[in-house]
Amino acid sequence: MSSAVTKQNKITTYAEFWPFYLKEHRKPVTRHLHYFGSSLGITTVIVAIAAQTWWLLVVALVSGYLFAWIGHFFVEKNRPATFTYPLWSLISDFRMFWRWASGRLASDFKRFNIPQ
């Protein structure tokens, strides 16, 4: 057991969380659903701010999570990390998106020896 994990197997550092997060997103379809939901959510936030239509922020939140959760429940068949680690999960959604967009995500899977 890693020193960053307590006796209840709760992850206590972000360094320990990132490989866990990647393992929960092994399937490309799950990741693509995340990217779509994140893109839709970001776009909706921009539109909400530009149009000063604040109820769209709720739409942004729902769209961002809806597609990700579809990926977890129906593709990956696991429990979204958001339920246990909401902040780290949000940060990791954007980290995964950025690393994928910049062509560096595959190296993370390889570094942690996580099959895709």
Backbone bond lengths (Angstrom), bond angles and torsions (degrees), N, CA, C in turn:
res aa  C-N    CA-C-N  psi(-1)  N-CA   C-N-CA  omega(-1)  CA-C   N-CA-C  phi
1 M - - - 1.454 - - 1.523 108.40 -
2 S 1.312 116.32 133.85 1.456 121.52 179.88 1.521 110.59 -68.32
3 S 1.313 115.88 152.83 1.457 119.79 178.12 1.522 111.83 -68.31
4 A 1.333 117.45 -16.53 1.456 121.08 -179.94 1.525 112.29 -86.17
5 V 1.329 117.14 0.41 1.455 120.94 -178.59 1.529 108.09 -116.57
6 T 1.333 115.55 131.95 1.457 119.98 -179.83 1.526 109.90 -79.47
7 K 1.323 116.92 178.54 1.458 121.66 179.22 1.531 111.93 -62.09
8 Q 1.314 118.01 -25.00 1.456 121.33 178.72 1.530 110.95 -87.11
9 N 1.337 117.67 11.24 1.460 123.73 -178.51 1.519 113.26 62.66
10 K 1.300 117.38 23.69 1.461 121.53 176.51 1.526 108.36 -83.52
11 I 1.301 116.47 128.85 1.458 121.75 179.39 1.528 108.04 -72.71
12 T 1.330 115.73 133.41 1.460 119.19 -175.29 1.524 114.12 -114.54
13 T 1.344 118.27 -6.15 1.460 120.08 177.20 1.523 109.48 -132.66
14 Y 1.321 115.71 153.11 1.459 119.47 178.34 1.530 111.07 -68.03
15 A 1.322 117.61 -32.86 1.467 120.84 178.02 1.529 110.68 -58.98
16 E 1.305 117.81 -35.20 1.465 122.56 177.41 1.536 110.57 -78.80
17 F 1.316 115.93 -30.50 1.461 120.09 -177.13 1.525 112.61 -70.59
18 W 1.328 119.00 -39.83 1.466 121.83 -173.96 1.532 112.61 -56.50
19 P 1.341 120.27 -49.71 1.466 118.59 176.94 1.537 112.75 -63.57
20 F 1.325 116.65 -35.70 1.468 120.28 175.38 1.532 109.36 -60.41
21 Y 1.309 116.62 -45.73 1.469 122.15 179.90 1.527 110.38 -59.76
22 L 1.316 116.85 -44.46 1.464 120.10 179.24 1.526 111.25 -62.23
23 K 1.325 117.40 -40.17 1.467 120.73 178.50 1.529 111.04 -62.05
24 E 1.311 116.23 -32.32 1.468 121.17 179.44 1.532 112.32 -77.55
25 H 1.336 116.63 -5.37 1.475 122.61 -177.54 1.531 110.44 -128.55
26 R 1.315 116.82 40.47 1.464 121.62 -176.89 1.517 113.44 -65.68
27 K 1.313 117.02 -37.95 1.465 120.75 -172.93 1.530 110.78 -83.39
28 P 1.330 116.74 130.83 1.469 120.31 -179.58 1.529 113.87 -56.48
29 V 1.326 117.95 -34.90 1.475 119.86 179.80 1.526 110.37 -62.34
30 T 1.320 116.61 -41.07 1.468 120.33 177.72 1.520 110.28 -60.39
31 R 1.321 116.19 -46.61 1.468 119.70 -179.88 1.529 110.73 -63.42
32 H 1.330 117.80 -42.01 1.463 119.94 -179.81 1.523 112.12 -65.40
33 L 1.312 117.36 -35.13 1.465 119.92 174.40 1.528 110.09 -64.53
34 H 1.329 117.20 -38.49 1.465 121.16 175.57 1.532 110.55 -61.94
35 Y 1.316 116.28 -47.10 1.468 119.80 -178.26 1.519 110.70 -61.68
36 F 1.330 116.23 -42.40 1.463 119.90 179.51 1.523 110.63 -63.12
37 G 1.331 116.76 -48.42 1.464 120.83 179.90 1.520 112.11 -62.55
38 S 1.318 117.18 -41.80 1.468 120.56 178.70 1.525 110.87 -64.69
39 S 1.323 116.50 -43.44 1.475 120.22 178.82 1.516 111.12 -62.65
40 L 1.316 115.76 -43.90 1.468 120.33 178.50 1.526 110.70 -63.85
41 G 1.330 116.30 -42.47 1.464 120.35 178.86 1.518 112.52 -63.46
42 I 1.326 117.60 -44.70 1.474 121.60 179.16 1.528 110.51 -63.66
43 T 1.322 115.51 -44.65 1.467 119.76 179.05 1.523 110.73 -61.21
44 T 1.311 117.01 -41.92 1.467 120.86 -179.93 1.525 111.33 -66.26
45 V 1.327 117.96 -37.35 1.473 120.79 176.11 1.531 109.94 -62.29
46 I 1.320 116.68 -44.08 1.472 120.73 179.66 1.526 110.26 -61.81
47 V 1.316 116.34 -44.61 1.473 120.27 178.79 1.528 110.03 -64.01
48 A 1.328 117.66 -42.32 1.468 121.65 179.49 1.522 111.15 -59.30
49 I 1.322 116.62 -43.45 1.465 120.91 -179.95 1.522 110.60 -68.79
50 A 1.329 116.65 -46.41 1.465 120.69 -178.56 1.526 111.55 -62.70
51 A 1.329 115.84 -40.33 1.466 120.17 -177.42 1.530 112.08 -91.35
52 Q 1.320 116.59 -5.16 1.464 122.83 -174.78 1.533 110.53 50.16
53 T 1.317 113.61 45.99 1.463 122.44 178.33 1.522 106.40 -112.53
54 W 1.320 115.52 89.23 1.453 121.38 -166.34 1.519 114.11 -71.60
55 W 1.319 119.09 -23.15 1.453 120.16 177.70 1.534 110.97 -65.43
56 L 1.329 116.56 -20.79 1.467 119.67 177.18 1.532 112.28 -66.10
57 L 1.324 116.95 -19.15 1.460 119.59 176.69 1.527 110.76 -64.40
58 V 1.328 116.59 -33.99 1.463 120.99 175.87 1.527 109.35 -67.03
59 V 1.333 116.13 -41.65 1.466 120.94 177.26 1.530 109.72 -61.25
60 A 1.313 117.22 -40.65 1.464 121.42 179.00 1.528 110.77 -61.50
61 L 1.303 116.55 -44.84 1.458 121.41 179.98 1.528 110.98 -63.26
62 V 1.319 115.97 -47.32 1.469 120.61 -179.30 1.528 110.43 -63.61
63 S 1.318 117.13 -45.72 1.469 119.30 -177.75 1.523 111.17 -65.51
64 G 1.311 116.97 -37.33 1.453 119.86 179.04 1.514 112.38 -62.99
65 Y 1.325 116.82 -43.35 1.456 120.44 -178.14 1.525 113.35 -84.07
66 L 1.316 118.18 -32.40 1.461 121.13 -176.12 1.524 112.21 -55.96
67 F 1.313 116.54 -51.71 1.463 120.07 -177.90 1.524 112.06 -67.48
68 A 1.323 116.58 -37.52 1.464 120.06 177.63 1.527 110.19 -63.27
69 W 1.318 116.96 -44.82 1.461 120.46 -177.89 1.525 111.61 -68.84
70 I 1.320 117.47 -33.53 1.468 120.06 174.17 1.530 108.82 -59.08
71 G 1.328 115.83 -43.62 1.458 120.26 178.17 1.519 112.66 -60.67
72 H 1.318 116.68 -40.50 1.459 119.68 -178.75 1.526 112.07 -72.74
73 F 1.314 116.80 -48.46 1.460 119.78 -174.71 1.529 113.50 -72.66
74 F 1.341 117.72 -36.87 1.456 120.19 -172.21 1.530 114.65 -107.93
75 V 1.312 118.55 -22.26 1.463 120.78 -178.85 1.528 109.70 -104.89
76 E 1.307 116.00 -59.87 1.466 121.54 -176.69 1.531 111.08 -77.51
77 K 1.331 115.30 -27.49 1.473 123.13 -178.01 1.536 111.87 57.76
78 N 1.324 114.21 48.60 1.458 119.91 176.26 1.533 108.97 -137.03
79 R 1.306 115.47 174.62 1.464 122.26 -178.54 1.523 108.75 -90.40
80 P 1.351 118.09 127.26 1.470 119.69 -179.93 1.533 111.73 -56.37
81 A 1.314 115.99 136.85 1.465 121.39 178.48 1.521 111.79 -63.31
82 T 1.325 116.87 -20.04 1.470 121.97 179.33 1.523 111.50 -55.83
83 F 1.318 116.98 -32.81 1.462 120.36 -176.78 1.525 112.47 -67.61
84 T 1.325 117.04 -30.87 1.461 121.12 -177.92 1.526 112.58 -104.17
85 Y 1.330 116.19 -35.31 1.468 121.98 -175.60 1.536 109.29 -129.88
86 P 1.325 119.15 70.16 1.475 120.26 -172.28 1.525 114.92 -60.47
87 L 1.314 118.85 -44.72 1.463 120.40 -177.34 1.533 111.37 -71.14
88 W 1.327 116.72 -48.19 1.465 119.58 178.90 1.521 111.28 -62.03
89 S 1.315 116.47 -34.86 1.458 120.48 179.11 1.530 110.67 -66.54
90 L 1.308 116.80 -43.48 1.472 120.91 178.39 1.528 110.51 -62.67
91 I 1.310 116.05 -46.64 1.467 120.84 177.81 1.534 109.69 -59.02
92 S 1.318 116.33 -43.87 1.461 120.91 -177.58 1.521 112.75 -69.71
93 D 1.333 117.50 -31.14 1.471 119.99 174.32 1.519 109.82 -57.70
94 F 1.317 115.81 -47.56 1.467 119.69 -179.56 1.527 111.77 -72.66
95 R 1.323 116.86 -35.20 1.467 120.01 176.64 1.527 110.32 -63.36
96 M 1.334 116.24 -46.38 1.460 119.97 179.15 1.525 110.44 -61.71
97 F 1.329 115.87 -43.93 1.467 120.56 179.18 1.531 110.02 -59.11
98 W 1.316 118.28 -48.34 1.461 122.47 -177.36 1.533 111.26 -66.09
99 R 1.320 116.35 -43.00 1.467 119.33 -179.15 1.530 110.52 -67.13
100 W 1.330 117.82 -35.60 1.462 121.13 174.75 1.534 110.29 -65.40
101 A 1.337 116.24 -48.33 1.471 121.04 -177.80 1.527 111.37 -62.77
102 S 1.320 117.00 -30.57 1.467 120.59 -179.01 1.537 112.20 -94.32
103 G 1.335 117.11 4.78 1.451 121.08 176.27 1.519 115.01 76.65
104 R 1.329 118.07 18.79 1.466 120.61 -175.94 1.526 114.35 -109.83
105 L 1.327 117.82 -2.53 1.462 119.62 -175.48 1.525 112.20 -67.46
106 A 1.307 118.13 -39.48 1.472 121.03 -179.45 1.528 111.32 -57.44
107 S 1.320 117.07 -34.59 1.467 119.53 179.71 1.529 111.66 -66.94
108 D 1.335 117.34 -30.87 1.467 120.12 176.56 1.526 110.53 -67.73
109 F 1.333 116.95 -43.71 1.452 119.99 177.22 1.528 110.53 -60.61
110 K 1.314 115.93 -40.95 1.463 120.75 -179.62 1.533 110.57 -68.05
111 R 1.322 117.51 -43.92 1.477 121.79 -177.62 1.529 111.18 -60.43
112 F 1.338 116.28 -37.78 1.474 119.87 -179.14 1.528 112.30 -94.76
113 N 1.347 115.84 7.41 1.461 121.47 177.61 1.534 112.10 55.99
114 I 1.319 115.14 47.49 1.466 121.91 -179.98 1.521 107.99 -107.01
115 P 1.332 116.90 116.73 1.476 118.54 178.50 1.529 110.73 -68.93
116 Q 1.316 114.68 147.44 1.469 119.45 179.46 1.509 109.97 -109.28
